[in-house]
Amino acid sequence: MRYLDPKNDLTFKKVFGQHPHLLKSFLNALLPLEPDAQIVNLEYLPSELVPEIPEVRNSIVDVRCIDQKKRQFIVEMQMLWTDSFMNRVLFNASKAYVKQLKTGQEYHLLQPVYSLNLVDDTFIKDSPEWYHHYRIVHALDTGRQIEGLEFVFVELPKFRPQTMPEKRLQVLWLRYLTEVGEKSAEISKDLLEQREVREAVEYVKESGFSEGELAAYDKYWDGVSVERTLLADAIAEGEAKGRAEGEAKGRAEGEMLGQQKVALKMLRKGLRVQEVSALAEIDEDEVLRLSRLHEMFGSSAEEHCAS
């Protein structure tokens, strides 16, 4: 039996965009909702809020829904991390929050918007933490919160299954996303013992997809592969440019320091400012600055040239 990767656009939407009871289980497990604030039922909403990010056209899939309390939930599966993605997430959630009210309606009708972002990439390099929860809180007293927008980012490559009985379902759903795929010879018994996760596994069996769907599945991965290569090339090009600019700056600073030392020697020999400027090829204002350094520090003036 061959399984498809649930992170793919086609499979992700088939599992979480067509079966609200699976999405409900997933959101209750992944979001920081209090026990008395769990999602009871869901209704899907149109997911198109803004255009895709130009440099990662094939890497984003969206699911958007509303629950019994009129809270909105936006779920995104992001294959590649870019700086633009964080801005897109903020824009999407803010737009969903604002669009709740029609002209003339009262602000108290506004309900929270939760943005859950699953990232198959590492974007916080200096931390082992893989679960990131953002809220609008007071800078000094973080217990004070402005309710309305909450964001969760999950770095899937960092996730490692742990023994967390109180978050068992969270672990199982994340294992589903990170363990199930084309290389899966068999599915772990732990995943199959949980009813919703077991059902989600059934939906990614290759036998359940048509030839056209499988072609779309492969095309999606081809697009992600191209984007990953282009981003890697752009990063490498930027690093190379930075090194070149740094080397050029270093050479220029070295040449300037050499000219300054020559100018100081001329000043010690009593040459006038205009003569030193012409011979050392330094602006007269800089020669005057060096002259003042010479008067203040004498033979050690070279040590203060760059200051």
URNORFEN-V608539 format. One record per residue. SS is DSSP state (H for helix, E for strand, L for the rest). PSI is psi in whole degrees, 0 to 359 (NA if undefined). Layout:
# URNORFEN-V608539
[[SS & PSI] [SS & PSI]]
This chain:
# URNORFEN-V608539
[[L & 127] [L & 136] [E & 147] [L & 157] [L & 123] [L & 351] [L & 346] [L & 150] [H & 313] [H & 311] [H & 320] [H & 314] [H & 329] [H & 321] [H & 305] [H & 346] [L & 357] [L & 351] [L & 90] [H & 330] [H & 330] [H & 319] [H & 321] [H & 313] [H & 317] [H & 312] [H & 317] [H & 328] [H & 324] [H & 333] [L & 151] [L & 63] [L & 138] [L & 156] [H & 324] [H & 5] [H & 20] [L & 152] [L & 131] [L & 315] [L & 161] [E & 152] [E & 131] [E & 146] [E & 160] [L & 135] [L & 348] [L & 102] [L & 315] [L & 161] [L & 160] [L & 160] [L & 127] [H & 318] [H & 352] [H & 61] [L & 325] [L & 10] [L & 0] [E & 134] [E & 143] [E & 145] [E & 130] [E & 136] [E & 173] [E & 146] [E & 189] [L & 339] [L & 6] [L & 14] [L & 143] [E & 147] [E & 127] [E & 124] [E & 127] [E & 136] [E & 110] [E & 118] [L & 326] [L & 139] [L & 131] [L & 161] [H & 331] [H & 333] [H & 317] [H & 318] [H & 322] [H & 318] [H & 314] [H & 318] [H & 313] [H & 310] [H & 318] [H & 318] [H & 319] [H & 322] [H & 314] [H & 322] [L & 357] [L & 326] [L & 138] [L & 163] [L & 128] [L & 351] [L & 156] [L & 148] [H & 335] [H & 349] [H & 346] [L & 136] [L & 157] [L & 153] [E & 128] [E & 131] [E & 114] [E & 121] [E & 114] [E & 118] [E & 119] [L & 49] [L & 162] [L & 121] [L & 346] [L & 96] [L & 331] [L & 20] [L & 138] [L & 349] [L & 136] [L & 348] [E & 120] [E & 118] [E & 122] [E & 136] [E & 169] [E & 105] [E & 160] [L & 138] [L & 325] [L & 319] [L & 88] [L & 352] [L & 343] [L & 125] [E & 142] [E & 112] [E & 150] [E & 312] [E & 131] [E & 143] [E & 136] [E & 129] [E & 131] [E & 118] [E & 98] [H & 321] [H & 336] [H & 342] [L & 132] [L & 129] [L & 135] [L & 164] [L & 95] [L & 83] [H & 322] [H & 346] [H & 34] [H & 317] [H & 325] [H & 314] [H & 317] [H & 318] [H & 322] [H & 326] [H & 323] [H & 315] [H & 328] [H & 340] [H & 327] [L & 133] [L & 192] [L & 339] [L & 3] [L & 111] [L & 321] [L & 159] [L & 137] [L & 141] [H & 325] [H & 318] [H & 321] [H & 342] [H & 340] [L & 125] [H & 308] [H & 319] [H & 320] [H & 318] [H & 319] [H & 325] [H & 319] [H & 325] [H & 347] [L & 14] [E & 132] [H & 326] [H & 343] [H & 7] [L & 145] [L & 170] [H & 322] [H & 320] [H & 321] [H & 324] [H & 319] [H & 322] [H & 311] [H & 322] [H & 323] [H & 313] [H & 325] [H & 317] [H & 317] [H & 320] [H & 318] [H & 315] [H & 320] [H & 320] [H & 316] [H & 319] [H & 319] [H & 319] [H & 319] [H & 319] [H & 315] [H & 318] [H & 318] [H & 319] [H & 319] [H & 319] [H & 319] [H & 317] [H & 317] [H & 317] [H & 322] [H & 318] [H & 318] [H & 319] [H & 320] [H & 318] [H & 317] [H & 318] [H & 323] [H & 318] [H & 320] [H & 318] [H & 320] [H & 317] [H & 322] [H & 319] [H & 320] [H & 316] [H & 319] [H & 320] [H & 319] [H & 320] [H & 322] [H & 332] [L & 359] [L & 10] [L & 149] [L & 162] [H & 315] [H & 321] [H & 316] [H & 319] [H & 318] [H & 316] [H & 320] [H & 354] [L & 48] [L & 144] [L & 145] [H & 324] [H & 322] [H & 323] [H & 320] [H & 320] [H & 317] [H & 326] [H & 319] [H & 320] [H & 320] [H & 320] [H & 324] [H & 319] [H & 353] [H & 232] [H & 344] [H & 13] [H & 330] [H & 328] [H & 342] [H & 11] [L & 320] [L & 349] [L & NA]]
